Amino acid sequence: GNWCHEYRKLKAKVETIQKCQKHLMGEDLESLNLQELQQLEQQLESSLKHIRSRKNQLMHESISELQKKERSLQEENKVLQKE
C-alpha cells in the first residue's frame, strides 16, 4: 500500500520533470498560457545569463593563460637569441 503510494508520487514527479524539460527545449508549448510562457521565457533568459557569464569567465581564464604562455615563450626566445 505504502509502496504503491510512493511509486505514484515518484512517477508523477518524473512526469512533471519530463514535461518541464520538454518546455525548456521548446517542445509541447501549446498547453502553456501566456503567463506560463512568460515565466518560461524569463527562466530561459536567466539561464542564458548564467551560461554567458560562465563562458566569459572561462574565456578570460584562457586568455590569461595564453598571455602567460606568450610571455614565457618570449623570454625563452630571448635566451635562445643570446646564445
N, C-alpha and C positions, 0 to 999 in steps of 0.2 A: 504494500500500500504506500508506504513512505517512499520507496524507491521509484514507484511509478509517478508519484507527485514530483519528486526531484527530477526525474527524467523529462517530464513535460515542461518543467520550468527551464531546464537547460536547453531543451530543444527550441523553446520559444526565444530564448536569448540568442541562440545561434542563428535562428531565422531573422531576428531583428538586426543582428550584426551583419549578416549577409545582405540584407536589404539596404542598410546604411552604406555598405561597401559599394553596392551597385550604384547608389545615388552619387557617391563620391567619384565614381568612374563615368558619370554622365548617363547612366542607364536607368530605365524604369522611372523616368521623371514625370510621367503622365499622372501618377497618383498624387503628386505633391501640389499643394495650393500655393498661392503667391507668397504668403508669409514663409512657408517651409522652403520654397525656392530661394527667397532672400536670405534666410538663415544658412542654407547650404552654400550660397554664394559667399557670404561673409566668412564661413568656416574655411572655404577653399582659398579665399584671399589671405586669411590669416596664416594658413598652412604655407602658402606660396611665399609670404614674407619671411617665415622661418627658414624655408628652404633656400631662398636667395641669400639670407643672412649667413647661413652656414656655408653656402657656396663661396660667397665673398671672403669669408674668413679663411677657407681653405686656399683660395686663390692668393690672398695676401701672404699666407704662410709659405706657399710655393714660391712666390716672387722673392720673398725674403731669403729663402734657402738658395735660390738660383743666384741671387746677388752675392751671397756669401761664397758660393762656389766660384763665381766670376772673379771676386777679389782674390781668392786663393789661387786660382789659375793664373791671374795676372802676376801675383807675387812669384809663383813658380816660374813663370816665363821670364821675369826679370832676372832671377837667379841663373837660369839657363843661358840667358844672353850674356851675362857677365863671364860665364865660363868659356 
